[in-house]
């Protein structure tokens, strides 16, 4: 789960914007439902994905 950097809440609202024509270029907007911050702590599983293929 994503957590908010400011208030440590896990009530996160995500919205994914797909630019037309290219599926690969999608941006995800993340906002905290409690304090409205857009800064999130990334979960550890994303950071470990790079080291898995060794």
PQR file of N, CA, C, O and H, with PARSE charges and radii, in Angstrom:
ATOM      1  N   UNK A   1       0.833  -1.205   0.000 -0.4000 1.5000
ATOM      2  CA  UNK A   1       0.000   0.000   0.000 -0.0000 2.0000
ATOM      3  C   UNK A   1       0.869   1.257   0.000  0.5500 1.7000
ATOM      4  O   UNK A   1       1.927   1.309   0.626 -0.5500 1.4000
ATOM      5  N   UNK A   2       0.393   2.251  -0.712 -0.4000 1.5000
ATOM      6  CA  UNK A   2       1.053   3.544  -0.654 -0.0000 2.0000
ATOM      7  C   UNK A   2       0.687   4.237   0.648  0.5500 1.7000
ATOM      8  O   UNK A   2      -0.418   4.079   1.167 -0.5500 1.4000
ATOM      9  H   UNK A   2      -0.467   2.209  -1.220  0.4000 1.0000
ATOM     10  N   UNK A   3       1.626   4.997   1.158 -0.4000 1.5000
ATOM     11  CA  UNK A   3       1.338   5.778   2.357 -0.0000 2.0000
ATOM     12  C   UNK A   3       1.691   7.229   2.101  0.5500 1.7000
ATOM     13  O   UNK A   3       2.629   7.544   1.368 -0.5500 1.4000
ATOM     14  H   UNK A   3       2.524   5.126   0.735  0.4000 1.0000
ATOM     15  N   UNK A   4       0.918   8.101   2.721 -0.4000 1.5000
ATOM     16  CA  UNK A   4       1.180   9.530   2.571 -0.0000 2.0000
ATOM     17  C   UNK A   4       2.408   9.915   3.389  0.5500 1.7000
ATOM     18  O   UNK A   4       2.572   9.475   4.527 -0.5500 1.4000
ATOM     19  H   UNK A   4       0.156   7.845   3.316  0.4000 1.0000
ATOM     20  N   UNK A   5       3.272  10.744   2.796 -0.4000 1.5000
ATOM     21  CA  UNK A   5       4.467  11.169   3.517 -0.0000 2.0000
ATOM     22  C   UNK A   5       4.114  12.080   4.678  0.5500 1.7000
ATOM     23  O   UNK A   5       4.751  12.027   5.730 -0.5500 1.4000
ATOM     24  H   UNK A   5       3.139  11.102   1.872  0.4000 1.0000
ATOM     25  N   UNK A   6       3.097  12.920   4.492 -0.4000 1.5000
ATOM     26  CA  UNK A   6       2.784  13.917   5.514 -0.0000 2.0000
ATOM     27  C   UNK A   6       2.079  13.301   6.709  0.5500 1.7000
ATOM     28  O   UNK A   6       2.517  13.462   7.848 -0.5500 1.4000
ATOM     29  H   UNK A   6       2.579  12.964   3.638  0.4000 1.0000
ATOM     30  N   UNK A   7       0.978  12.588   6.447 -0.4000 1.5000
ATOM     31  CA  UNK A   7       0.149  12.165   7.584 -0.0000 2.0000
ATOM     32  C   UNK A   7       0.133  10.650   7.767  0.5500 1.7000
ATOM     33  O   UNK A   7      -0.589  10.137   8.623 -0.5500 1.4000
ATOM     34  H   UNK A   7       0.622  12.456   5.522  0.4000 1.0000
ATOM     35  N   UNK A   8       0.934   9.921   6.958 -0.4000 1.5000
ATOM     36  CA  UNK A   8       1.059   8.469   7.080 -0.0000 2.0000
ATOM     37  C   UNK A   8      -0.269   7.743   6.874  0.5500 1.7000
ATOM     38  O   UNK A   8      -0.438   6.614   7.336 -0.5500 1.4000
ATOM     39  H   UNK A   8       1.520  10.337   6.263  0.4000 1.0000
ATOM     40  N   UNK A   9      -1.205   8.381   6.187 -0.4000 1.5000
ATOM     41  CA  UNK A   9      -2.482   7.734   5.924 -0.0000 2.0000
ATOM     42  C   UNK A   9      -2.355   6.844   4.703  0.5500 1.7000
ATOM     43  O   UNK A   9      -1.591   7.139   3.783 -0.5500 1.4000
ATOM     44  H   UNK A   9      -1.068   9.298   5.811  0.4000 1.0000
ATOM     45  N   UNK A  10      -3.105   5.758   4.699 -0.4000 1.5000
ATOM     46  CA  UNK A  10      -3.093   4.883   3.530 -0.0000 2.0000
ATOM     47  C   UNK A  10      -4.366   5.058   2.710  0.5500 1.7000
ATOM     48  O   UNK A  10      -4.653   4.256   1.820 -0.5500 1.4000
ATOM     49  H   UNK A  10      -3.725   5.518   5.445  0.4000 1.0000
ATOM     50  N   UNK A  11      -5.131   6.113   3.013 -0.4000 1.5000
ATOM     51  CA  UNK A  11      -6.318   6.406   2.203 -0.0000 2.0000
ATOM     52  C   UNK A  11      -5.878   7.220   0.999  0.5500 1.7000
ATOM     53  O   UNK A  11      -5.893   8.451   1.027 -0.5500 1.4000
ATOM     54  H   UNK A  11      -4.898   6.764   3.735  0.4000 1.0000
ATOM     55  N   UNK A  12      -5.490   6.524  -0.050 -0.4000 1.5000
ATOM     56  CA  UNK A  12      -4.904   7.179  -1.204 -0.0000 2.0000
ATOM     57  C   UNK A  12      -5.858   7.080  -2.385  0.5500 1.7000
ATOM     58  O   UNK A  12      -6.427   6.023  -2.659 -0.5500 1.4000
ATOM     59  H   UNK A  12      -5.479   5.524  -0.072  0.4000 1.0000
ATOM     60  N   UNK A  13      -6.020   8.191  -3.072 -0.4000 1.5000
ATOM     61  CA  UNK A  13      -6.837   8.203  -4.277 -0.0000 2.0000
ATOM     62  C   UNK A  13      -5.910   8.258  -5.481  0.5500 1.7000
ATOM     63  O   UNK A  13      -5.124   9.196  -5.615 -0.5500 1.4000
ATOM     64  H   UNK A  13      -5.558   9.049  -2.850  0.4000 1.0000
ATOM     65  N   UNK A  14      -5.993   7.262  -6.359 -0.4000 1.5000
ATOM     66  CA  UNK A  14      -5.136   7.241  -7.537 -0.0000 2.0000
ATOM     67  C   UNK A  14      -5.977   7.457  -8.785  0.5500 1.7000
ATOM     68  O   UNK A  14      -7.093   6.951  -8.902 -0.5500 1.4000
ATOM     69  H   UNK A  14      -6.632   6.500  -6.250  0.4000 1.0000
ATOM     70  N   UNK A  15      -5.415   8.217  -9.709 -0.4000 1.5000
ATOM     71  CA  UNK A  15      -6.072   8.424 -10.991 -0.0000 2.0000
ATOM     72  C   UNK A  15      -5.030   8.297 -12.076  0.5500 1.7000
ATOM     73  O   UNK A  15      -4.017   8.997 -12.057 -0.5500 1.4000
ATOM     74  H   UNK A  15      -4.508   8.627  -9.614  0.4000 1.0000
ATOM     75  N   UNK A  16      -5.270   7.410 -13.023 -0.4000 1.5000
ATOM     76  CA  UNK A  16      -4.292   7.164 -14.070 -0.0000 2.0000
ATOM     77  C   UNK A  16      -4.725   7.865 -15.348  0.5500 1.7000
ATOM     78  O   UNK A  16      -5.843   7.672 -15.825 -0.5500 1.4000
ATOM     79  H   UNK A  16      -6.093   6.841 -13.039  0.4000 1.0000
ATOM     80  N   UNK A  17      -3.838   8.672 -15.893 -0.4000 1.5000
ATOM     81  CA  UNK A  17      -4.116   9.374 -17.143 -0.0000 2.0000
ATOM     82  C   UNK A  17      -3.364   8.690 -18.274  0.5500 1.7000
ATOM     83  O   UNK A  17      -2.134   8.645 -18.276 -0.5500 1.4000
ATOM     84  H   UNK A  17      -2.930   8.829 -15.506  0.4000 1.0000
ATOM     85  N   UNK A  18      -4.113   8.159 -19.236 -0.4000 1.5000
ATOM     86  CA  UNK A  18      -3.482   7.556 -20.397 -0.0000 2.0000
ATOM     87  C   UNK A  18      -3.450   8.587 -21.512  0.5500 1.7000
ATOM     88  O   UNK A  18      -4.487   9.135 -21.886 -0.5500 1.4000
ATOM     89  H   UNK A  18      -5.113   8.195 -19.234  0.4000 1.0000
ATOM     90  N   UNK A  19      -2.265   8.852 -22.040 -0.4000 1.5000
ATOM     91  CA  UNK A  19      -2.212   9.708 -23.209 -0.0000 2.0000
ATOM     92  C   UNK A  19      -2.606   8.879 -24.417  0.5500 1.7000
ATOM     93  O   UNK A  19      -2.254   7.703 -24.508 -0.5500 1.4000
ATOM     94  H   UNK A  19      -1.423   8.407 -21.736  0.4000 1.0000
ATOM     95  N   UNK A  20      -3.323   9.477 -25.331 -0.4000 1.5000
ATOM     96  CA  UNK A  20      -3.950   8.712 -26.403 -0.0000 2.0000
ATOM     97  C   UNK A  20      -2.906   8.172 -27.371  0.5500 1.7000
ATOM     98  O   UNK A  20      -1.963   8.870 -27.743 -0.5500 1.4000
ATOM     99  H   UNK A  20      -3.609  10.432 -25.257  0.4000 1.0000
ATOM    100  N   UNK A  21      -3.091   6.927 -27.769 -0.4000 1.5000
ATOM    101  CA  UNK A  21      -2.208   6.319 -28.763 -0.0000 2.0000
ATOM    102  C   UNK A  21      -1.092   5.498 -28.151  0.5500 1.7000
ATOM    103  O   UNK A  21      -0.697   4.480 -28.720 -0.5500 1.4000
ATOM    104  H   UNK A  21      -3.857   6.361 -27.467  0.4000 1.0000
ATOM    105  N   UNK A  22      -0.575   5.911 -27.009 -0.4000 1.5000
ATOM    106  CA  UNK A  22       0.530   5.175 -26.405 -0.0000 2.0000
ATOM    107  C   UNK A  22       0.100   4.671 -25.039  0.5500 1.7000
ATOM    108  O   UNK A  22      -0.214   5.457 -24.145 -0.5500 1.4000
ATOM    109  H   UNK A  22      -0.896   6.738 -26.546  0.4000 1.0000
ATOM    110  N   UNK A  23       0.090   3.365 -24.887 -0.4000 1.5000
ATOM    111  CA  UNK A  23      -0.278   2.802 -23.590 -0.0000 2.0000
ATOM    112  C   UNK A  23       0.851   2.964 -22.580  0.5500 1.7000
ATOM    113  O   UNK A  23       0.615   3.060 -21.376 -0.5500 1.4000
ATOM    114  H   UNK A  23       0.345   2.726 -25.613  0.4000 1.0000
ATOM    115  N   UNK A  24       2.085   2.994 -23.091 -0.4000 1.5000
ATOM    116  CA  UNK A  24       3.224   2.993 -22.180 -0.0000 2.0000
ATOM    117  C   UNK A  24       3.359   4.323 -21.451  0.5500 1.7000
ATOM    118  O   UNK A  24       3.879   4.369 -20.336 -0.5500 1.4000
ATOM    119  H   UNK A  24       2.277   2.916 -24.069  0.4000 1.0000
ATOM    120  N   UNK A  25       2.896   5.403 -22.068 -0.4000 1.5000
ATOM    121  CA  UNK A  25       3.068   6.704 -21.424 -0.0000 2.0000
ATOM    122  C   UNK A  25       1.824   7.055 -20.637  0.5500 1.7000
ATOM    123  O   UNK A  25       0.991   7.841 -21.087 -0.5500 1.4000
ATOM    124  H   UNK A  25       2.473   5.366 -22.973  0.4000 1.0000
ATOM    125  N   UNK A  26       1.704   6.471 -19.468 -0.4000 1.5000
ATOM    126  CA  UNK A  26       0.583   6.787 -18.594 -0.0000 2.0000
ATOM    127  C   UNK A  26       1.132   7.376 -17.313  0.5500 1.7000
ATOM    128  O   UNK A  26       2.119   6.888 -16.763 -0.5500 1.4000
ATOM    129  H   UNK A  26       2.381   5.832 -19.102  0.4000 1.0000
ATOM    130  N   UNK A  27       0.491   8.420 -16.847 -0.4000 1.5000
ATOM    131  CA  UNK A  27       0.916   9.036 -15.597 -0.0000 2.0000
ATOM    132  C   UNK A  27      -0.150   8.799 -14.550  0.5500 1.7000
ATOM    133  O   UNK A  27      -1.346   8.871 -14.832 -0.5500 1.4000
ATOM    134  H   UNK A  27      -0.311   8.816 -17.294  0.4000 1.0000
ATOM    135  N   UNK A  28       0.290   8.519 -13.355 -0.4000 1.5000
ATOM    136  CA  UNK A  28      -0.645   8.261 -12.269 -0.0000 2.0000
ATOM    137  C   UNK A  28      -0.587   9.410 -11.278  0.5500 1.7000
ATOM    138  O   UNK A  28       0.467   9.726 -10.728 -0.5500 1.4000
ATOM    139  H   UNK A  28       1.262   8.461 -13.126  0.4000 1.0000
ATOM    140  N   UNK A  29      -1.727  10.020 -11.065 -0.4000 1.5000
ATOM    141  CA  UNK A  29      -1.814  11.081 -10.064 -0.0000 2.0000
ATOM    142  C   UNK A  29      -2.272  10.481  -8.749  0.5500 1.7000
ATOM    143  O   UNK A  29      -3.281   9.778  -8.689 -0.5500 1.4000
ATOM    144  H   UNK A  29      -2.583   9.763 -11.512  0.4000 1.0000
ATOM    145  N   UNK A  30      -1.517  10.766  -7.693 -0.4000 1.5000
ATOM    146  CA  UNK A  30      -1.844  10.200  -6.394 -0.0000 2.0000
ATOM    147  C   UNK A  30      -2.120  11.342  -5.426  0.5500 1.7000
ATOM    148  O   UNK A  30      -1.314  12.264  -5.300 -0.5500 1.4000
ATOM    149  H   UNK A  30      -0.697  11.336  -7.741  0.4000 1.0000
ATOM    150  N   UNK A  31      -3.253  11.281  -4.747 -0.4000 1.5000
ATOM    151  CA  UNK A  31      -3.549  12.287  -3.733 -0.0000 2.0000
ATOM    152  C   UNK A  31      -4.045  11.605  -2.474  0.5500 1.7000
ATOM    153  O   UNK A  31      -4.770  10.612  -2.530 -0.5500 1.4000
ATOM    154  H   UNK A  31      -3.908  10.532  -4.849  0.4000 1.0000
ATOM    155  N   UNK A  32      -3.645  12.151  -1.343 -0.4000 1.5000
ATOM    156  CA  UNK A  32      -4.089  11.622  -0.060 -0.0000 2.0000
ATOM    157  C   UNK A  32      -5.489  12.139   0.240  0.5500 1.7000
ATOM    158  O   UNK A  32      -5.764  13.332   0.111 -0.5500 1.4000
ATOM    159  H   UNK A  32      -3.056  12.958  -1.297  0.4000 1.0000
ATOM    160  N   UNK A  33      -6.374  11.226   0.642 -0.4000 1.5000
ATOM    161  CA  UNK A  33      -7.741  11.638   0.933 -0.0000 2.0000
ATOM    162  C   UNK A  33      -7.838  12.417   2.237  0.5500 1.7000
ATOM    163  O   UNK A  33      -8.780  13.185   2.429 -0.5500 1.4000
ATOM    164  H   UNK A  33      -6.151  10.256   0.747  0.4000 1.0000
ATOM    165  N   UNK A  34      -6.874  12.227   3.133 -0.4000 1.5000
ATOM    166  CA  UNK A  34      -6.955  12.886   4.437 -0.0000 2.0000
ATOM    167  C   UNK A  34      -6.398  14.312   4.407  0.5500 1.7000
ATOM    168  O   UNK A  34      -7.051  15.250   4.865 -0.5500 1.4000
ATOM    169  H   UNK A  34      -6.109  11.603   2.977  0.4000 1.0000
ATOM    170  N   UNK A  35      -5.185  14.468   3.863 -0.4000 1.5000
ATOM    171  CA  UNK A  35      -4.576  15.799   3.925 -0.0000 2.0000
ATOM    172  C   UNK A  35      -4.384  16.423   2.545  0.5500 1.7000
ATOM    173  O   UNK A  35      -4.010  17.591   2.442 -0.5500 1.4000
ATOM    174  H   UNK A  35      -4.655  13.706   3.491  0.4000 1.0000
ATOM    175  N   UNK A  36      -4.634  15.660   1.489 -0.4000 1.5000
ATOM    176  CA  UNK A  36      -4.559  16.225   0.148 -0.0000 2.0000
ATOM    177  C   UNK A  36      -3.157  16.320  -0.418  0.5500 1.7000
ATOM    178  O   UNK A  36      -2.953  16.933  -1.466 -0.5500 1.4000
ATOM    179  H   UNK A  36      -4.938  14.711   1.572  0.4000 1.0000
ATOM    180  N   UNK A  37      -2.188  15.725   0.257 -0.4000 1.5000
ATOM    181  CA  UNK A  37      -0.815  15.786  -0.227 -0.0000 2.0000
ATOM    182  C   UNK A  37      -0.630  14.854  -1.416  0.5500 1.7000
ATOM    183  O   UNK A  37      -1.293  13.822  -1.517 -0.5500 1.4000
ATOM    184  H   UNK A  37      -2.354  15.228   1.109  0.4000 1.0000
ATOM    185  N   UNK A  38       0.283  15.229  -2.320 -0.4000 1.5000
ATOM    186  CA  UNK A  38       0.559  14.379  -3.470 -0.0000 2.0000
ATOM    187  C   UNK A  38       1.886  13.654  -3.320  0.5500 1.7000
ATOM    188  O   UNK A  38       2.309  12.945  -4.234 -0.5500 1.4000
ATOM    189  H   UNK A  38       0.821  16.068  -2.238  0.4000 1.0000
ATOM    190  N   UNK A  39       2.550  13.822  -2.181 -0.4000 1.5000
ATOM    191  CA  UNK A  39       3.817  13.124  -1.959 -0.0000 2.0000
ATOM    192  C   UNK A  39       3.559  11.817  -1.238  0.5500 1.7000
ATOM    193  O   UNK A  39       3.003  11.796  -0.140 -0.5500 1.4000
ATOM    194  H   UNK A  39       2.207  14.398  -1.439  0.4000 1.0000
ATOM    195  N   UNK A  40       3.969  10.726  -1.869 -0.4000 1.5000
ATOM    196  CA  UNK A  40       3.716   9.414  -1.299 -0.0000 2.0000
ATOM    197  C   UNK A  40       5.027   8.701  -1.015  0.5500 1.7000
ATOM    198  O   UNK A  40       6.034   8.930  -1.683 -0.5500 1.4000
ATOM    199  H   UNK A  40       4.420  10.742  -2.761  0.4000 1.0000
ATOM    200  N   UNK A  41       4.996   7.837  -0.019 -0.4000 1.5000
ATOM    201  CA  UNK A  41       6.118   6.932   0.201 -0.0000 2.0000
ATOM    202  C   UNK A  41       5.887   5.718  -0.674  0.5500 1.7000
ATOM    203  O   UNK A  41       4.834   5.085  -0.612 -0.5500 1.4000
ATOM    204  H   UNK A  41       4.178   7.651   0.524  0.4000 1.0000
ATOM    205  N   UNK A  42       6.882   5.397  -1.491 -0.4000 1.5000
ATOM    206  CA  UNK A  42       6.702   4.254  -2.370 -0.0000 2.0000
ATOM    207  C   UNK A  42       6.878   2.980  -1.573  0.5500 1.7000
ATOM    208  O   UNK A  42       7.781   2.892  -0.741 -0.5500 1.4000
ATOM    209  H   UNK A  42       7.737   5.912  -1.541  0.4000 1.0000
ATOM    210  N   UNK A  43       6.034   1.991  -1.810 -0.4000 1.5000
ATOM    211  CA  UNK A  43       6.155   0.719  -1.103 -0.0000 2.0000
ATOM    212  C   UNK A  43       7.456   0.014  -1.451  0.5500 1.7000
ATOM    213  O   UNK A  43       7.968   0.179  -2.558 -0.5500 1.4000
ATOM    214  H   UNK A  43       5.300   2.062  -2.486  0.4000 1.0000
ATOM    215  N   UNK A  44       8.002  -0.770  -0.524 -0.4000 1.5000
ATOM    216  CA  UNK A  44       9.315  -1.396  -0.731 -0.0000 2.0000
ATOM    217  C   UNK A  44       9.350  -2.396  -1.869  0.5500 1.7000
ATOM    218  O   UNK A  44      10.426  -2.679  -2.398 -0.5500 1.4000
ATOM    219  H   UNK A  44       7.587  -0.904   0.376  0.4000 1.0000
ATOM    220  N   UNK A  45       8.199  -2.944  -2.267 -0.4000 1.5000
ATOM    221  CA  UNK A  45       8.247  -3.966  -3.307 -0.0000 2.0000
ATOM    222  C   UNK A  45       8.664  -3.399  -4.654  0.5500 1.7000
ATOM    223  O   UNK A  45       9.214  -4.126  -5.482 -0.5500 1.4000
ATOM    224  H   UNK A  45       7.325  -2.715  -1.838  0.4000 1.0000
ATOM    225  N   UNK A  46       8.412  -2.106  -4.893 -0.4000 1.5000
ATOM    226  CA  UNK A  46       8.837  -1.514  -6.155 -0.0000 2.0000
ATOM    227  C   UNK A  46      10.344  -1.342  -6.198  0.5500 1.7000
ATOM    228  O   UNK A  46      10.956  -1.441  -7.261 -0.5500 1.4000
ATOM    229  H   UNK A  46       7.966  -1.516  -4.221  0.4000 1.0000
ATOM    230  N   UNK A  47      10.943  -1.084  -5.041 -0.4000 1.5000
ATOM    231  CA  UNK A  47      12.379  -0.870  -4.996 -0.0000 2.0000
ATOM    232  C   UNK A  47      13.149  -2.173  -5.153  0.5500 1.7000
ATOM    233  O   UNK A  47      14.287  -2.170  -5.623 -0.5500 1.4000
ATOM    234  H   UNK A  47      10.445  -1.003  -4.177  0.4000 1.0000
ATOM    235  N   UNK A  48      12.539  -3.284  -4.764 -0.4000 1.5000
ATOM    236  CA  UNK A  48      13.245  -4.559  -4.809 -0.0000 2.0000
ATOM    237  C   UNK A  48      13.117  -5.260  -6.150  0.5500 1.7000
ATOM    238  O   UNK A  48      13.786  -6.265  -6.390 -0.5500 1.4000
ATOM    239  H   UNK A  48      11.615  -3.287  -4.383  0.4000 1.0000
ATOM    240  N   UNK A  49      12.269  -4.744  -7.021 -0.4000 1.5000
ATOM    241  CA  UNK A  49      12.032  -5.424  -8.288 -0.0000 2.0000
ATOM    242  C   UNK A  49      13.287  -5.449  -9.151  0.5500 1.7000
ATOM    243  O   UNK A  49      13.501  -6.382  -9.926 -0.5500 1.4000
ATOM    244  H   UNK A  49      11.725  -3.928  -6.826  0.4000 1.0000
ATOM    245  N   UNK A  50      14.126  -4.400  -9.009 -0.4000 1.5000
ATOM    246  CA  UNK A  50      15.308  -4.287  -9.842 -0.0000 2.0000
ATOM    247  C   UNK A  50      16.325  -5.376  -9.520  0.5500 1.7000
ATOM    248  O   UNK A  50      17.040  -5.846 -10.405 -0.5500 1.4000
ATOM    249  H   UNK A  50      13.952  -3.643  -8.380  0.4000 1.0000
ATOM    250  N   UNK A  51      16.388  -5.775  -8.258 -0.4000 1.5000
ATOM    251  CA  UNK A  51      17.413  -6.717  -7.826 -0.0000 2.0000
ATOM    252  C   UNK A  51      16.998  -8.170  -7.973  0.5500 1.7000
ATOM    253  O   UNK A  51      17.776  -9.072  -7.662 -0.5500 1.4000
ATOM    254  H   UNK A  51      15.807  -5.394  -7.538  0.4000 1.0000
ATOM    255  N   UNK A  52      15.781  -8.406  -8.445 -0.4000 1.5000
ATOM    256  CA  UNK A  52      15.275  -9.772  -8.468 -0.0000 2.0000
ATOM    257  C   UNK A  52      15.939 -10.631  -9.540  0.5500 1.7000
ATOM    258  O   UNK A  52      16.054 -11.846  -9.382 -0.5500 1.4000
ATOM    259  H   UNK A  52      15.149  -7.674  -8.698  0.4000 1.0000
ATOM    260  N   UNK A  53      16.377  -9.999 -10.635 -0.4000 1.5000
ATOM    261  CA  UNK A  53      16.826 -10.773 -11.791 -0.0000 2.0000
ATOM    262  C   UNK A  53      18.303 -11.113 -11.753  0.5500 1.7000
ATOM    263  O   UNK A  53      18.878 -11.442 -12.790 -0.5500 1.4000
ATOM    264  H   UNK A  53      16.283  -9.012 -10.764  0.4000 1.0000
ATOM    265  N   UNK A  54      18.930 -11.043 -10.598 -0.4000 1.5000
ATOM    266  CA  UNK A  54      20.363 -11.348 -10.525 -0.0000 2.0000
ATOM    267  C   UNK A  54      20.589 -12.848 -10.488  0.5500 1.7000
ATOM    268  O   UNK A  54      21.733 -13.298 -10.425 -0.5500 1.4000
ATOM    269  H   UNK A  54      18.462 -10.775  -9.756  0.4000 1.0000
TER
END
